Amino acid sequence: LHVVTAVSQGIPTSRAAALVVSDDPVLRDQFYNGFSKTERAAVVLRLAPSWFRFGSLEILAHNRELTSLKKLLDFIIIEHYSQINPQDDSRYVQLFCQVAQKTMDLVVCWQSVGFVHGVLNTDNMSMLAITIDYGPFGFMETYDPHFVPNSSDKEARYCFDRQLQIAEWNLQKLSEAFIPFLDETQVIQVRTELQNFGPSAKVKQRSAFIKKLGLNEDKDDADSQLLTLLLQLMEETGTDFTMTFRQLGEIALADIRNPQILNEYWSLKRLSSHPQYPSFTEAYLKRIEEERGLTDAGRRQLMCQMNPRYVLRNWMAQSAIEKAEKDDFSEVQFLLKVLQNPYTICEEAEEKGYADPPPEWSHTIRVSCSS
């Protein structure tokens, strides 16, 4: 289901071809606290163009297996980066820079839909910059830049707000595997790519988020201020990440300050309780006016195409799991159907509360590498 969610939202990802559930019992210590329980064994058949990870190169570099490392780099170029001339003396620099740019795009794509990878170490990052080894991932519900889906991540190393920073750190470690094959000029090129990662990522992140607001023209500082204000309001009011952007795309601009109309949009209603909400709406309305040729109907259409109404929330997955444990896979199948079209309103999904505030019991759900 998580793979379907990623695919339907345009996130580069590995795939799941099949899921086989057995009656064989296995012991799982889900939270590593000594309280194991018996669960049914299951096998997922995963598909990807390649499973080479940053760590695949790191281990060869660490062991000084440079002949094998060079063969692996050349293989990756020939098989997966055909736009790079395998005879070019700069091929390794080109490969590193392309991996860095694609990795940046991937993480920005995650963040634009509130997805957080729970264990973003170098062994879980793909040389093709696709999502692999989901593990204890999560879609952020209440907006919290420090959101951590993994119960084992006590220090919040992989929290929402640090995902790009961690990707940069992982690329730094990856670059060490390239260094033995680079001359001095090429080493400087790689270091420059790393130095530019942070600033470039911020620009791409801002661009992704202004599109979530129905805007296409990047106004640099003005848009940064608008987004900062909105995210501040969301954090301080505890509004839902997914539904705030979605409901901003569903409500007419003429109604964005109308308390009676806002009552129909639960996430916006909470957002509007903030004292600075009028300041945000004033800035947003002014910014919309600056967007050339954009009607309100056009804005709403764009935003509903950019912002899903449904994501795989942990409580939805848990509900499906509990039924599946009783050999009832109906909710799994239904979730699969809904998440294949997360931008389209589904009446049955609405009745099940998939676009409603998460139930109270969901706040205690935790996931781990054994989930």
Buried (B, 14 or more C-beta within 10 A) or exposed (E): BBBBBBBBBEBBBBBBEEEEEEEEEEEBEBBEEEEEEEBEEEEEEBEBEBBBBBBBBBBBBEEEEEEEBBEBBBEBBEEBBEEBEEEEEBBBBBBBBBBBBBBBBBBBBBBBBBBBBBBBBBBBBBBBBBBBBBBBBBBBBBBBEEBBBBBBBEEBBBBBEBBBBBBBBBBBBBBEBBEEBBEEEBBEBBEEBBEBBEEBBEEBBBBBBBBBBBBEEEBEEBBBEBBEBBBBBBBBBBBBBBBBBBBBBBBEBEBBBEEEBBEEBBBBBBBBBBEBBEEBBEBBEEBBEEBEEBEEEEBBEBBBEBBBBBBBBBBBBBBBBEBBEEEEBEBBEBBBEBBEBBBEEBEEBEEBEBBEBBEEEBEEBBBBBBB
